Amino acid sequence: MKISVVTVSFNSIRTIKDTINSVLAQDYHDLEYIVIDGNSWDGTVEILKSFEDPRLKWISEPDKGIYDGMNKGIKMASGEIVGILNSDDFYKDETVVSQIAKEFSNSNAEAVFGDVSFVNPKKLNKTVRYYSSKFFNPSKFRYGFMPAHPTFFTRKIWFEEFGYYQTDYKIAADYELLTRFLYKHKLPYRYVPVDMVVMRTGGVSNRSIVSNYILNKEIIRGCKENGIRTYLGLLMFKYFVKVFELVPKWKVS
């Protein structure tokens, strides 16, 4: 089966080369890579032009934000399976996509996901937080928990049937989509106990108190739209759990 990976970029010159290299280094034979650039002016486009790998397809044009870009990429994808990798993330090693393909081939899964490592942007080999999707189940959406989105792969047909990312969300359209697919529509899924993606700390959802407020407000909205009752007090529980995901400083240094 062909697997398509989609990356959305905008002025990502400092990180996107790592992202692209990690995808093109995958050992899976039937891979398509799509980069949707939002009309960058910082040199990102020049980096894209420097790659001549036929598996890489890209466009650079104005869009309506990251989720609009994701939707464009998914619609362009010719693969049966689609995954999203952000432009400041990269795959942990060259076997990630192969392991995803194996799960789809050997099970009844319609969605597959794994774990991510968060690293210091200045020390990419130093993990400061480890996010495991091991204990996820759909009932935990109510408490603000979801599988690691950069590791999430599903069949393209489910976007066509259930809908794409909602572009009127600012931060949590990924949360809403996973809630819609896994809770509302009950797609069968498989968790792979593998560290798949390396993420730099400092993502948009954690930049400030305002960002966290918007995030939680949108999580509540996403849950409500998909038949889940929740409230802000329940969502605060996830911040307590995050403490246990942190890697002790003596292990980082």
N, C-alpha and C positions, 0 to 999 in steps of 0.2 A: 504494500500500500504506500502511496505517496503521502509524505508528511510535510506540511507547510508551516514555517515559523514566520511570524510577523513582528516587526519592530517599528515603533513610531518614534521619530526623532525630531528635535527642534534645537538648533544651536548646540549640538552634542559633540563638538569637536574633541573634547577632552576624554571622552569615554567610548565613543561609538566604534572605534577601531577594535577595541577589546571585544565588544559585543559581536561584531561581524566575524572576527577571527574565530571566536568560540563556536559560532554556528557552522562556518565553513569547514572547521576541523572535525566535525562529527563524522563518525565512521558509518553512519547509516547511508545506504546506497541511493535511496529514492527520496531525496530531500529537495525542497524548494524554499528559498529564503526571500522574503519580501520586506523591503524597507520603505515606509511611507514617511517622507520628510515634509515638514510644514513650512517649506520655503526658507530654510536656514540661510543666514548671511555670514556665518562665522568660519566657514571653511569645511563644514560637514559635507556639503555637496562634492567638494573636491576629493574628499576621502572616498566617498561612494564611487566617484568616477575612476578612482585608482584600482578598484577591484574589477578583474576581468573574468571572474568565475561565472560560468553560464547558469549556475544555480541561483545566482543573485539577481533579483529584479527590483528596481526602485523607481520611485517618482518623487519629485519635489515640487510642491504647489501649496498655496494657502489652504488651510483647513479650519475647522471650527473647534479645534482642541484635540487632546490626546485620544478621546474615545471616538471621535469622528475619524481620526486616522486609523484606529484599530478596525473600525467597521470597513473602511476602504480596503485595508489589507486583507481582511477575511473574505470580502467579496471578490477580490482579485485572485485569491488562492485557488490553485487547481488541485491541491491535495485533498484526500479523503479526511485526513486528520489535521487539525489546526491548533497551534499554540502561540502564545504571546510572550515575547521577551523584550523587556524595556531597554532603552538605549544606554542606560548606565549599569546594566546587569550583564552577566556573562555566564555561560555554562561551566559547571565545575570541571568536567572533563569531556573527552570526545565520545563517550558511550551513552550519554543521556538520552538522545533521541532513539537509539537502538533499544534501550530499556523500555522506553515508552511504547515503541512498536511491538515489542515482545508481549507486553501486557494486553494490548488490544488484540493481538493474534491468539493468545492463549487463554483468554477469559471472555466473559460476556460483558465486559466493561464498555460503557459508552463515554466514560470520562476517566482520566488517569491523572494523578498528581503525586508530588513527593515533598521534599524538605528544601529549605533554603538557609544559607549562611549569610549573616550580615557582617560586613567588614568595615574597618576604618578606611575611608577613601584614600588616605595617604599610605596605608599599609595593607595592601590587598591580600596578603597572606596571613593576616591576623584576624581571626573570627572573634567578634565581640558579642554576638548574639546568634543563637541557633533556633530557627522556627521549624518545628516538626508538625506535620499534618497527621501524625500517627493516630491521635486520639479524636480526630474530627468525626463527627456524624452530623446529619442535617439538623438535629435538634439544637445543636450548639450555635446555629445562626442567631438564635434569640439572645445569646449572651455576647454577641459581637465577634465570634470566632468563625473563620472560614479557612479552606485549604489555601496553601501558598499559591497565589494567582500566577506568578511567573512560571510555575511548574504545571499549570493546568492545561491539559490537552483534551479536546473533544472532537467529535465528528462535525464537519462543516454543515451537514444537513440539519443539525439541531439549531444552529444560528438561523438557518432559513425557515425552520418551523416555529421556533420559540421566540425569535427576535434577536436583535443585536444589542450592543451596549447603548444605554440611554444617554444621549448627548447633553441632556439638561442637568445631569449630575456633574458636580465639579470635581469630586474626589472619589466617591464610592460607587461608581457605575460597575466596577468589577465585582464588588460585594453584592450588588443587586442582581447582576447576571448570574453569579454562582448560586445565589438563593433561588432564583427563578428556575435554573436548570436542575439543581440537585434536590431542592426541597419541594417546590411547586410541581415540577414535572417528574421528579423522582428518577432521574437518570441513574442507572447502575454504575457504580464507580469502583476504582481500585486505587489503593494507596501503595506506592512503591517506597520502601524504606531506604531511600537513597538521598544523599545531599546533592541536589541537581543544579541549583543556581546560586551564584554569588551576587549579593546585592550590596551596593554601597549604602552606608547609613546617610540619613538626611533627606529621606523621601518627602514628597509634598504633604502627605497626610500627617507628618510628625514635626513639621517645621515650627509650629507655634500653637498657642492656646486657641487662637482663632481657627487654625486648620483642624485641630482636634474637635472643636465645637461643630464645624461644618461636617466633618467626617461622621460624628455620632448622630447628628441630625439626619444625614442622608442614610445612615444605616437603619435608623428607626423608620424612615420613609420606605426604604427598600424592603424591610421586613413586612411592613403593613401592606404594601402592594402585592406581596406574595403570600399573604395569609398567616403571618407570624405576629403574635402579640409580644411586644417588648417595650421597654422604657429606659430612660437614661440610667437609672440606678443599676439595672441589670448589666448594662454595657460597661459600667465602671469595673466590673469584676475582671475584665480582660487585662486591665492595667496591673492588677495584682499578679496575674499569671505571668505577665511579661517579665517580672522580676526574676522568675525561675528560668527564663530563657537566656539570661545574660551569662556570658562566659566570665568566670572570675579573672580579675586582673593578672593574677600570677600565672594563669594559663595563656593569656594574651601576650604578655611581655616576653 
